[in-house]
């Protein structure tokens, strides 16, 4: 375990171009997960439900809602062709 840690520690300490690339990666991740989330992922539960109990009930209903099973392509076709 110590050899693995020292391998990575020495590798990151000796980087020159890699440091700049890691900074770019971190900035890009902050933009992706921080800024974009604010604009494109609104908190729907806060907008539609006032109490925690209402939010919990909605989530439970959404997770446990029965979905009709589709058994084949002919599910919605009437018998007899009419």
C-alpha positions in Angstrom: 0.0 0.0 0.0 2.9 2.4 0.8 4.5 1.7 -2.5 1.3 2.6 -4.4 0.8 5.8 -2.4 4.4 6.9 -3.0 4.1 6.0 -6.7 1.2 8.4 -7.1 2.7 11.1 -4.8 6.0 11.2 -6.7 4.2 11.1 -10.0 1.9 14.1 -9.2 4.8 16.0 -7.6 6.9 15.6 -10.8 4.2 16.8 -13.2 4.5 20.0 -15.2 2.0 19.9 -18.0 -0.2 17.4 -16.1 -0.8 20.0 -13.4 -2.3 22.4 -15.9 -4.4 19.6 -17.4 -5.7 18.6 -13.9 -6.7 22.2 -13.2 -8.6 22.4 -16.5 -10.4 19.1 -15.6 -11.4 20.4 -12.2 -12.6 23.7 -13.6 -14.6 21.9 -16.2 -16.2 19.6 -13.6 -17.1 22.6 -11.4 -18.8 24.2 -14.4 -20.6 21.0 -15.4 -21.9 20.1 -12.0 -22.2 23.5 -10.4 -23.3 26.1 -12.8 -25.3 24.0 -15.3 -27.2 22.3 -12.5 -28.5 25.7 -11.3 -30.0 26.5 -14.7 -31.1 23.2 -16.1 -32.1 21.1 -13.1 -34.6 22.9 -10.9 -35.7 21.4 -7.6 -39.2 20.2 -8.6 -40.1 18.9 -5.1 -39.5 22.3 -3.5 -41.6 24.1 -6.2 -44.6 21.8 -5.9 -44.7 20.5 -2.4 -44.5 22.5 0.9 -43.9 19.9 3.6 -41.5 17.1 3.9 -44.4 14.6 4.3 -45.9 15.7 0.9 -42.5 15.3 -0.7 -42.0 11.9 0.8 -45.5 10.7 -0.3 -44.9 11.9 -3.8 -41.5 10.1 -4.1 -42.9 6.9 -2.6 -45.9 7.0 -5.0 -43.6 7.6 -8.0 -41.3 4.8 -7.0 -44.0 2.2 -6.3 -46.5 3.1 -9.1 -47.6 0.0 -11.0 -46.6 0.2 -14.6 -48.7 -1.9 -17.1 -46.7 -4.8 -18.5 -46.3 -4.9 -22.3 -46.3 -8.5 -23.5 -45.9 -8.0 -27.2 -46.5 -5.8 -30.2 -50.1 -6.8 -30.6 -51.3 -5.4 -27.2 -53.4 -2.6 -28.7 -54.7 -4.3 -31.8 -58.3 -5.2 -31.8 -59.4 -8.7 -32.7 -61.0 -9.3 -36.1 -59.1 -6.4 -37.8 -61.8 -3.8 -37.1 
